[in-house]
């Protein structure tokens, strides 16, 4: 969801606690933010372990397939053996990708990578299952639990339901093969099938619903309820990926403090409701001006912005911020902007500790812009 859509939703005001039916409908139809899965601040320490675990699970499936090649329960035809080797080669490529593909690539193509891995895991496992004897095929359906765990946390509810429908058909077919072989009686086959379906379908669906609901709540915890923008905590956790991207690209980072000029007059003359509407309109206008930067409401009428880019471009963008707000007649007020540009060498060679001094410098410049009449931006370079 883009920042302007968040602002529009916030403008609707508080909403009553949703019912179970409403939560279920949202779970089914709301967009799933695949980049959020990769970039969320609470998952950053788990990023590399998660990649290693997925690669390890893929390796375990490959090892099992290789072991069964030499077993009487394995493929009975030459074509089956060749297919197992083809799947094994693809699994090796996937493992290399899981371990070594750049995070920036995964972030840009998050949906394709995560959904693609899930499809590969389901289809690849299925294509090998039916090469084995009925008993081994039925037992190996347990491996779908691993795929369901992936879908629980890494794909949307729609893709989870596609997965569960697909594997349900596969598991039932494997159960029918086992029952036809006469290895177990019908009741035992049915009982075993129910157990596998509960593990593969039921538990992941419930877990995905609960996780999605909690995830939506956690996102709101970093949002300002009035404007829908990030709050101070949201800004703090969003700066790190912007900083890392800037450092990798050799870009500078600009820290802006934005404050509404004479905002008390709006509240005194027109009431707090009009003041709130003004803040929401400013938030929407700033969202457009900031683009791919980080924008947060960090005080009553104060906003904080983080931008990355080359210094000349940053100065141009900073200079336009007061004008896009001041020229908007629907807002009816001006803003003062203080900005501190952190040069690319400092960004690349220093940690986020330099952001706080830059923020203080920007705050001082914002007050200086106010003293000069407001409706303007003042910029300096820090950390040379």
Number of C-alpha atoms within 10 A of each C-alpha: 9 8 21 19 12 18 21 15 15 19 17 9 10 10 7 5 8 10 9 9 9 11 15 13 11 16 20 15 11 12 12 18 14 22 15 15 20 19 16 14 16 11 13 13 9 12 15 13 12 15 15 15 13 19 19 15 15 19 17 12 17 20 12 11 22 16 11 16 17 11 11 10 15 23 23 14 10 9 11 18 19 12 16 24 16 11 18 20 13 15 20 15 11 19 20 12 13 23 17 10 12 10 15 11 10 17 17 12 13 21 18 13 16 19 19 11 17 21 16 17 20 19 13 16 20 20 13 19 23 19 20 21 18 23 18 17 24 25 17 19 23 16 16 25 19 16 25 26 18 19 24 23 18 24 20 24 23 15 16 25 16 13 20 22 12 14 23 19 11 20 24 18 16 26 23 17 18 22 19 13 13 12 13 13 12 15 10 12 19 15 10 14 21 14 12 20 20 13 17 25 20 14 15 23 21 12 14 22 19 14 14 20 15 12 14 11 11 11 13 16 14 20 21 21 19 19 28 24 28 27 22 19 14 22 21 15 15 21 19 15 13 17 22 16 15 20 21 11 14 18 23 23 27 29 26 30 27 27 26 23 20 14 17 14 11 18 15 11 10 11 12 13 11 14 19 18 15 22 22 22 21 25 24 21 17 22 21 13 18 16 12 13 17 22 27 29 27 20 12 11 19 17 24 25 24 25 25 25 20 18 18 10 11 18 19 10 15 26 17 14 23 22 15 16 24 19 12 14 8 11 16 13 18 22 26 27 33 28 32 29 29 23 20 23 14 18 22 18 8 13 13 12 8 14 23 11 13 23 22 17 22 28 22 17 23 26 18 18 22 21 10 11 11 20 20 22 25 21 22 15 15 18 16 9
